[in-house]
Amino acid sequence: MSAVTRLYTPEILALAVELAGAPLDPAMPWQGRARSASCGSTLDLSLDLGEGERVVASGARAQACAIGQASAALFLRGVKGRDRAELDATRAALEQWLAGEGAMPDWPGLALLDPARAFPGRHGAILLPWNAALDALSRSANRR
């Protein structure tokens, strides 16, 4: 089995396709963007926050490899109900996990991305949705 076959599993490819079901919504008040320096992938993310500054809706548009798209799909599956502190903590834990210095963060479905840990060039793509979300939430101009 080639390295590419191990990286692009059927589960990863299915997640990448799933992303189309949650398109970017420019009408949402929180808009963010992230770019992976290692592969050039980009992700635009839209968020809406409700009570307690928790995410109530989200959407994304990716120009990314299947890993970046799959990561975005997993992010969108699990982001509802989370606040900035949780997103920040998960992003930090993801960085440690990808570096082999920590446990897998508690995020639904994240184990599906485990094959990509062996490919450092894809780590930036995995972090895209968390980086885009934190970018969106850091922009005071996005506030209603």
Number of C-alpha atoms within 10 A of each C-alpha: 5 6 10 10 9 12 20 17 17 11 11 22 16 15 21 22 13 16 22 15 10 17 15 19 19 14 10 17 16 24 27 22 21 24 21 20 11 12 15 13 20 23 25 25 31 24 26 19 20 11 8 9 13 18 17 15 17 23 22 27 19 25 13 20 19 22 26 29 31 28 26 32 25 23 25 19 16 14 21 16 15 15 17 16 11 13 18 15 12 18 20 15 18 24 18 15 16 22 13 12 11 13 11 17 17 11 14 12 14 17 11 15 19 14 15 21 16 15 13 12 14 21 21 23 30 29 23 29 32 27 23 23 26 21 17 23 22 15 12 9 11 13 11 7
